[in-house]
Structure formats: C-alpha cells, structure tokens
Amino acid sequence: MNPVARVEKQVEVALDDLVVTGTLQTKNRMDLDSLVNPACESQQLDRDIRPRKFTRLVIDAIAWEI
C-alpha cells in the first residue's frame, strides 16, 4: 500500500473511532477530501491566488520553518 493510501486509511479509522466513542456525531462527519480541501478555501484560492503567487507563498512558508 502506498504511503498516501495508508495515511488516508488511518484517518478514516480514526474518524470511525471518534464516531464509536461519541466524540464525533455521524451527521457531523466529513469525508477526507472535504477535511483536506474545504470548498470555501478552494473557491477562494481559485479566485484570488494565481499559481505562481501560490508557489511563492509555499516557498516562503517552507523557508520560514527552516
């Protein structure tokens, strides 16, 4: 299993566990794609940030962490 699929499965299992323990209500559960890429953020990104500017922001963020 590739690393991304493995981590996605771990997140799904963790969400299942939260539902079982009652910490997360089934009606409030979101799928992994919605958690990682919320619609409001993707719409904002598409409208306000060009790919080149986005790349620059990522590079700056990485440099900040180093």
Secondary structure, DSSP 8 states (H G I E B T S, - for coil): --HHHHHHHHHHHHHHHHHHHTSS-GGG---HHHHHS-HHHHHHHHHH--HHHHHHHHHHHHHHH-
